[in-house]
């Protein structure tokens, strides 16, 4: 598939690594309607493109993401307006579900998504990275469930995904207080895998991690993401049955043969996309 172009994202593909950069730096990468839709389109492209084995998500400018663009928030009432209150509420429900789906595209993408975060990561930005596989951040990064300060309930992923990452109590504190959590704390409590002095060193290291993933069996990486996501949401017993069924279909492959041969010959294996 050709590399698409977007109005709010910068997309590059090099060495099997797709780099998706939020690209509204003059607005601190606030998420307008176009960005929500283009994020879903970009991750659908990454999922369907065989040459993409891993995705690195970052933001251009001084901040990763300042959350939902206020212009989008203010336009919601006009977008769902209807003389029938029931139909108006139905439209709002559909709109919220659509925004949720734009971020769930990160989880649906079969390729691992590594989020590299600097500066502000608030509101919708935190919802966004919560759907990634791994998160890395700079010391000056800060995370905030800003919705509570706007008199609303966060509704596109943070309250559902963060308890699995940082625990129920910590999530509740952030959701109820709206306080800022800095990069070092994010790393300490498990939201971030690592913390860096600056954006350049972070991006360099994240790209190295991505390169390590690229060198592994794409079939095994995609399967591992599927199994990990399933296991997060199901019992141990159900998850064991699922991985047994999965490997019954996927275990015997050319990738297994290549990995075994490389081990025997002490060479580097090469895998089909």
Beta strands, then each sheet from edge to edge (+ up, - down):
strand 1: 9-14
strand 2: 17-22
strand 3: 54-59
strand 4: 112-117
strand 5: 120-122
strand 6: 134-138
strand 7: 142-144
strand 8: 181-182
strand 9: 194-196
sheet 1: 1+ 2- 3- 4- 6- 9-
sheet 2: 5+ 7+ 8-
end
